[in-house]
Protein backbone atom coordinates (compact mmCIF):
# COMPACT_ATOMS: atom_id res chain seq x y z
CA UNK A 1 0.00 0.00 0.00
CA UNK A 2 1.35 3.42 -0.86
CA UNK A 3 0.23 7.01 -0.63
CA UNK A 4 1.67 10.45 -0.09
CA UNK A 5 2.16 13.17 2.48
CA UNK A 6 -0.16 16.14 1.89
CA UNK A 7 0.94 18.33 4.83
CA UNK A 8 3.32 18.35 7.80
CA UNK A 9 2.74 20.21 11.07
CA UNK A 10 4.43 20.76 14.40
CA UNK A 11 4.19 22.99 17.45
CA UNK A 12 6.67 23.61 20.25
CA UNK A 13 3.87 24.71 22.58
CA UNK A 14 0.84 22.87 23.89
CA UNK A 15 -2.15 23.76 21.75
CA UNK A 16 -4.80 21.75 20.00
CA UNK A 17 -3.82 22.74 16.47
CA UNK A 18 -0.38 22.62 14.88
CA UNK A 19 0.77 25.04 12.19
CA UNK A 20 1.71 23.63 8.79
CA UNK A 21 5.41 23.63 7.91
CA UNK A 22 7.47 23.28 4.74
CA UNK A 23 9.10 20.23 6.34
CA UNK A 24 9.52 18.45 9.66
CA UNK A 25 12.50 16.47 10.89
CA UNK A 26 11.84 13.11 12.53
CA UNK A 27 14.34 12.05 15.19
CA UNK A 28 14.78 8.31 15.86
CA UNK A 29 13.28 7.31 19.20
CA UNK A 30 11.99 10.82 19.92
CA UNK A 31 9.48 12.17 17.40
CA UNK A 32 9.21 15.46 15.54
CA UNK A 33 12.09 17.82 16.25
CA UNK A 34 10.82 20.83 18.20
CA UNK A 35 7.32 19.39 18.73
CA UNK A 36 5.87 19.44 22.23
CA UNK A 37 5.07 15.69 22.04
CA UNK A 38 8.63 14.60 21.16
CA UNK A 39 10.45 12.48 23.71
CA UNK A 40 11.24 9.00 24.94
CA UNK A 41 8.60 9.15 27.66
CA UNK A 42 4.95 10.17 27.29
CA UNK A 43 4.25 13.89 26.77
CA UNK A 44 0.44 14.02 26.52
CA UNK A 45 -0.67 15.92 29.64
CA UNK A 46 -3.27 13.43 30.89
CA UNK A 47 -0.85 10.53 30.46
CA UNK A 48 1.97 12.39 32.20
CA UNK A 49 -0.38 12.93 35.15
CA UNK A 50 -1.03 9.16 35.31
CA UNK A 51 2.60 8.02 34.93
CA UNK A 52 5.32 10.26 33.47
CA UNK A 53 7.71 7.31 33.07
CA UNK A 54 5.62 5.35 30.56
CA UNK A 55 7.11 5.05 27.06
CA UNK A 56 5.96 7.55 24.45
CA UNK A 57 4.01 5.51 21.89
CA UNK A 58 2.53 8.76 20.53
CA UNK A 59 5.65 10.46 19.10
CA UNK A 60 4.13 11.17 15.68
CA UNK A 61 0.41 11.55 14.92
CA UNK A 62 -0.77 10.79 11.37
CA UNK A 63 -4.20 11.59 9.98
CA UNK A 64 -5.75 10.76 6.63
CA UNK A 65 -7.05 13.77 4.71
CA UNK A 66 -9.96 11.63 3.54
CA UNK A 67 -11.42 12.19 7.03
CA UNK A 68 -11.69 15.92 6.27
CA UNK A 69 -13.94 15.21 3.27
CA UNK A 70 -16.03 12.80 5.37
CA UNK A 71 -16.70 15.32 8.15
CA UNK A 72 -17.27 18.10 5.59
CA UNK A 73 -20.41 16.21 4.51
CA UNK A 74 -21.81 17.10 7.95
CA UNK A 75 -20.69 20.73 7.70
CA UNK A 76 -17.36 20.51 9.57
CA UNK A 77 -14.54 22.37 7.88
CA UNK A 78 -11.17 20.92 8.93
CA UNK A 79 -7.74 21.53 7.39
CA UNK A 80 -4.37 19.79 7.88
CA UNK A 81 -2.85 20.36 11.31
CA UNK A 82 -6.05 21.63 12.88
CA UNK A 83 -6.70 18.35 14.74
CA UNK A 84 -3.15 18.24 16.06
CA UNK A 85 -1.61 15.79 13.61
CA UNK A 86 2.02 15.96 12.52
CA UNK A 87 1.60 14.25 9.15
CA UNK A 88 -1.48 14.45 6.96
CA UNK A 89 -1.70 11.64 4.39
CA UNK A 90 -3.64 10.68 1.28
CA UNK A 91 -4.13 7.26 -0.27
CA UNK A 92 -3.14 5.13 2.74
CA UNK A 93 -5.82 3.34 4.78
CA UNK A 94 -4.24 4.37 8.07
CA UNK A 95 -7.06 2.99 10.22
CA UNK A 96 -6.82 -0.41 8.49
CA UNK A 97 -3.12 -0.90 9.16
CA UNK A 98 -2.07 -3.53 11.70
CA UNK A 99 -0.03 -2.65 14.77
CA UNK A 100 3.67 -2.72 13.96
CA UNK A 101 3.32 -1.62 10.34
CA UNK A 102 6.36 0.29 9.13
CA UNK A 103 5.69 3.48 7.19
CA UNK A 104 8.61 4.46 4.97
CA UNK A 105 8.31 8.16 4.19
CA UNK A 106 10.41 10.20 1.81
CA UNK A 107 14.10 9.39 1.43
CA UNK A 108 14.88 7.92 4.85
CA UNK A 109 12.23 8.27 7.57
CA UNK A 110 10.61 5.15 9.03
CA UNK A 111 7.71 5.18 11.49
CA UNK A 112 6.30 2.18 13.35
CA UNK A 113 2.54 2.28 13.89
CA UNK A 114 1.66 1.86 17.58
CA UNK A 115 -2.11 2.35 17.65
CA UNK A 116 -5.13 4.59 17.26
CA UNK A 117 -5.42 8.12 18.53
CA UNK A 118 -8.00 8.32 21.28
CA UNK A 119 -9.58 11.72 20.62
CA UNK A 120 -10.76 13.80 23.54
CA UNK A 121 -13.27 16.56 24.21
CA UNK A 122 -10.83 19.20 22.92
CA UNK A 123 -12.14 18.29 19.46
CA UNK A 124 -15.55 19.64 20.45
CA UNK A 125 -13.90 22.82 21.75
CA UNK A 126 -12.40 23.20 18.26
CA UNK A 127 -15.69 22.43 16.43
CA UNK A 128 -18.77 21.63 18.52
CA UNK A 129 -20.14 18.17 17.68
CA UNK A 130 -17.05 16.99 15.79
CA UNK A 131 -16.11 14.41 18.44
CA UNK A 132 -19.22 12.37 17.56
CA UNK A 133 -18.02 12.27 13.93
CA UNK A 134 -14.55 10.96 14.78
CA UNK A 135 -15.57 8.53 17.55
CA UNK A 136 -18.64 6.37 17.27
CA UNK A 137 -19.88 2.81 17.37
CA UNK A 138 -20.29 0.22 14.65
CA UNK A 139 -23.35 -2.03 14.19
CA UNK A 140 -22.01 -4.44 16.82
CA UNK A 141 -21.57 -1.67 19.38
CA UNK A 142 -17.77 -1.56 19.17
CA UNK A 143 -16.06 1.82 19.54
CA UNK A 144 -14.72 3.14 16.22
CA UNK A 145 -11.98 5.78 16.37
CA UNK A 146 -11.30 7.74 13.16
CA UNK A 147 -8.98 10.53 14.38
CA UNK A 148 -5.78 9.03 13.00
CA UNK A 149 -3.00 6.82 14.22
CA UNK A 150 0.04 7.16 16.43
CA UNK A 151 3.58 6.02 15.77
CA UNK A 152 7.18 6.05 16.96
CA UNK A 153 10.20 7.03 14.90
CA UNK A 154 12.44 4.08 14.02
CA UNK A 155 14.63 5.95 11.51
CA UNK A 156 14.87 9.71 11.32
CA UNK A 157 14.70 11.97 8.32
CA UNK A 158 13.11 15.03 6.78
CA UNK A 159 9.45 14.74 5.70
CA UNK A 160 7.80 17.14 3.25
CA UNK A 161 4.43 17.47 1.54
CA UNK A 162 4.50 15.36 -1.60
CA UNK A 163 6.75 12.65 -0.11
CA UNK A 164 5.77 9.08 -0.93
CA UNK A 165 4.60 6.76 1.86
CA UNK A 166 5.10 3.00 1.61
CA UNK A 167 3.33 0.80 4.18
CA UNK A 168 5.07 -2.45 5.12
CA UNK A 169 2.86 -4.65 7.32
CA UNK A 170 4.50 -6.90 9.91
CA UNK A 171 4.53 -10.69 9.63
CA UNK A 172 1.20 -12.37 10.30
CA UNK A 173 -0.75 -12.86 12.43
CA UNK A 174 -1.64 -9.17 12.34
CA UNK A 175 -2.85 -7.35 15.45
CA UNK A 176 -5.55 -4.74 14.86
CA UNK A 177 -4.93 -1.22 16.06
CA UNK A 178 -6.06 -0.35 19.58
CA UNK A 179 -6.07 3.05 21.27
CA UNK A 180 -2.78 4.28 22.67
Beta strands, then each sheet from edge to edge (+ up, - down):
strand 1: 2-10
strand 2: 19-21
strand 3: 23-27
strand 4: 31-32
strand 5: 60-64
strand 6: 87-90
strand 7: 102-105
strand 8: 109-116
strand 9: 135-137
strand 10: 143-145
strand 11: 149-155
strand 12: 157-160
strand 13: 164-168
sheet 1: 2+ 1- 6+ 5+ 11- 8+ 7- 13+
sheet 2: 4+ 3- 12+
sheet 3: 9+ 10-
end
